């Protein structure tokens, strides 16, 4: 599963626009259409890339993105992470080490909506001892 520079260029172009046709991809990279098709299909087959839709959060009204660092009881970390992940405003939850035990990326329509999520939902989770927002 070695990737060369052309594979990386294919990924960059598809990150810009995952709906590019093979002809458009070939033109952008100065390669043949069959090379573009073969590269994309190989990357897909090897699970090195997936093609997916990325929501435009701003167009959906989510103009505020916040990051939360949470200190939690380690015995509750998995449960808290699962509860966070079930919330539609939570884009990503990860376990980390260091000052925080969990980090979450949260989309909100405003700073006050983000504060409300923090104050009312996160603060109510059993096992959260401290939350820091960024």
C-alpha positions in Angstrom: 0.0 0.0 0.0 2.7 2.4 -0.9 1.6 5.8 -2.1 3.5 7.9 -4.5 3.4 11.6 -5.2 0.7 11.2 -7.9 -1.5 9.4 -5.4 -1.1 12.3 -3.0 -2.0 14.8 -5.7 -5.1 12.7 -6.6 -6.2 12.9 -2.9 -5.6 16.7 -2.8 -7.7 17.3 -5.9 -10.5 15.1 -4.6 -10.4 16.8 -1.2 -11.0 20.1 -3.1 -13.9 18.5 -5.1 -14.9 14.9 -4.6 -17.2 15.1 -7.6 -14.5 15.6 -10.2 -14.9 13.4 -13.2 -12.0 11.3 -14.2 -11.5 13.7 -17.2 -11.4 16.7 -15.0 -9.0 15.1 -12.6 -6.8 14.0 -15.5 -6.7 17.6 -16.8 -5.9 19.1 -13.4 -3.0 16.6 -12.9 -1.8 16.5 -16.5 -2.3 12.7 -16.7 -4.5 10.5 -18.9 -8.1 9.8 -18.0 -7.4 6.1 -17.6 -4.5 6.8 -15.2 -6.9 9.0 -13.2 -9.5 6.3 -13.1 -7.0 3.6 -12.2 -5.5 5.7 -9.4 -8.8 6.6 -7.8 -10.1 3.0 -8.1 -6.9 1.6 -6.5 -7.0 4.1 -3.7 -10.7 3.3 -3.0 -10.1 -0.5 -3.2 -7.2 -0.3 -0.8 -9.3 1.9 1.6 -6.8 4.7 1.4 -9.6 7.1 0.5 -13.3 7.4 0.7 -15.5 9.8 -1.2 -18.0 11.5 1.0 -20.1 14.6 1.5 -18.7 17.3 3.8 -21.5 19.5 5.3 -21.2 23.2 4.8 -21.7 24.1 8.5 -21.9 27.9 7.8 -24.6 27.4 5.2 -26.5 25.3 7.7 -26.4 28.2 10.2 -23.6 26.8 12.4 -21.3 29.8 12.5 -19.6 29.0 15.9 -17.2 26.1 16.3 -15.9 25.5 19.8 -13.5 23.0 21.3 -14.1 21.6 24.7 -11.4 19.9 26.9 -13.0 17.8 29.6 -11.5 16.3 32.7 -13.6 13.3 33.7 -13.6 10.3 36.0 -11.7 7.8 34.0 -14.2 5.1 34.8 -16.9 7.3 33.1 -14.8 8.4 30.1 -16.3 5.9 27.6 -19.9 6.6 28.8 -19.4 10.4 28.6 -17.7 10.1 25.2 -20.7 8.1 23.9 -23.2 10.6 25.3 -21.3 13.5 23.7 -21.1 11.6 20.3 -24.9 11.1 20.3 -25.5 14.9 20.3 -26.0 16.4 16.8 -23.9 19.5 17.6 -20.9 17.4 18.5 -18.8 16.9 15.4 -16.0 14.9 16.9 -15.0 13.3 20.3 -11.6 12.0 21.1 -9.8 10.5 24.1 -6.6 12.3 24.9 -3.9 12.3 27.5 -2.5 15.2 29.4 -4.5 18.1 30.9 -7.8 16.7 29.5 -9.2 13.3 29.2 -11.6 14.0 26.3 -11.7 16.7 23.6 -14.9 17.5 21.7 -15.4 19.7 18.6 -18.9 21.3 18.8 -20.8 23.3 16.2 -23.3 25.9 17.4 -25.3 28.6 15.8 -23.9 31.2 18.2 -21.6 31.6 21.1 -24.6 31.7 23.4 -25.8 28.4 22.0 -22.4 26.9 22.6 -22.4 28.2 26.2 -25.9 26.8 26.7 -24.7 23.4 25.5 -21.7 23.6 27.9 -23.7 24.9 30.9 -26.8 22.7 30.5 -25.7 19.5 28.8 -22.1 19.0 29.6 -22.3 20.2 33.2 -25.1 17.7 33.8 -23.0 14.7 32.8 -22.1 12.6 35.8 -18.4 12.2 36.0 -17.3 15.5 34.3 -15.2 17.3 36.8 -14.0 20.2 34.7 -14.6 21.6 31.2 -12.4 24.2 29.4 -13.6 25.7 26.2 -11.6 27.2 23.3 
